[in-house]
C-alpha cells in the first residue's frame, strides 16, 4: 500500500514519527510513504518555517528518524519536486534485513545519533561559494 501525507494548500504536512516507524516495520519491499510535503529546510527554520515550535520539533524528529532508518538499510529516501519550493519527501521500503543491530519492534525507541542534527539544521552546515562582486 502506498501512503501519501494529507495535503494542505497553505501549510506543509507530514506524518508523525510513530506512524513512520509503524510503516517501516510493516511495509513490504517497494512500498512508498510520503512522510513530508513542503520544503524541509525552510519548514524547520524558526524564522521562515512552521509557526509552532512544537510542529517544528515533531518534523525534525520525523526527519531524524527517516535518516536513521535509511542508515540502517530499512528504507531508501527520495525527493520529488512538485513546483517552486514544494517537494515530496518519500521513504521507499527495502527488503527487511535478516539480521539488524536494532530489532524492528524497537524502531521508534532506538536512539538517534546527534550527528543527524547537523544534517537537518537550517541553514545547513554546507560551505557556500564566494559571491561575485559587481
N, C-alpha and C positions, 0 to 999 in steps of 0.2 A: 504494500500500500504506500502510495506517495502522499505525503502531507505537505500542506502549504500554510504558512502562518497567515492569520487574518490580515486583510489589507485595510488600512485606514487612509483616507485621502490626505489628511493633514499631519499625520504622525507616523513615525517608524513603528514597526511591530516586531515582536519576537516571541518565541516560545519560552517557557520557564526552564530553569536548569533541571528541575525534576522531570519535566516532560522530555527534555533532550536525553537525559540519562535512561529513562524508561524506553524511549525509542531505540537508543543504541543497543540496549540489552535484548530487545525483541525483534529488531528489523532483520529481514533476510538480506543476503548479499544483493547489492544493486538497488535496494530501496532508497528513496531520497526524502529528505526533510529540509524544507526551507526554514532555518532556525532564526533568521533575521531578515527584514527587508527595510532598507534605508541606506545610510552611509555610515558604516560602523565608526570610523574615526571621528566624524562630526557628531554623531549621536552620543559618543562618550565624552565629548568636550563640555565642561561646565558652562562655558560662555555661549556656545552655539548649539548644543545638543538638547537632549531631553530635559524638560523643565524640572522634573523631580529628581533630586539626588538618589532617592530610593530606586527609581526606574533605571537610572544610570548604573547604579551598583548591581542591580539584577542583570542588566545587559552585559556588564563586564564579567559577571560570574558565568553567564551562558557562553560568552566568547572564550573565556579561560578554559571552561570545561570542554568546549569543542576542540581547542588546541591540544588539551591533554589527551583526549580520545584519539585524535589524529596521531599524536606522538606515540601512542601505544598500539597503533596499527588497527584500530577498530573502525575508523571512518576515513574517507577522503574529504577534503574541504575544497569547495569551488565557489566561485562568484559568477554571477550573471548580471550584466549591465542592462537596466531597463530604460535608462534615459539619463539626462544630466543629473548627477548626484543621487541616482536611485539604483541600488544594487540589491540583488537577492543573494544571500549567503546560505549555501547549501551544504548539507552533510550527506554523503553517499555511503551506505553501509558496505563494509568489506566483509569477506568471509571471516567468521569468528576464528581466532587462533586456537589451536588445540591446547596450547599452554600459554598462559599470560601471567605476568607478575602481579596482576590485580584481578581477583575474581570478578566476573561480570556482575554478580549480585551486589558488589560494593562500588560500582562506578560512581555513584553520587557522593559517597563518603570518602573516596580516595583523595589524598592530599594533592594539591596542585602546586608545582614548583613556583617560587616567586619570580623566576626569570620570565615567566609568561606575562607578568605585569608590564615589563619593558616593551614587549611586542605590541600590546594593545593600548598603550598610553597615547595621549594626544597632547601636544604634537609628538609624532613618533621620533624616536632617537635615531634618525637617519641623517647623515651628513648631507647638507644641501650644496648644490653647485654655486660658485660665486656669481653674484649678479653682475650683469653688464652695465657699464656706465654709459649714459648717453652723451 
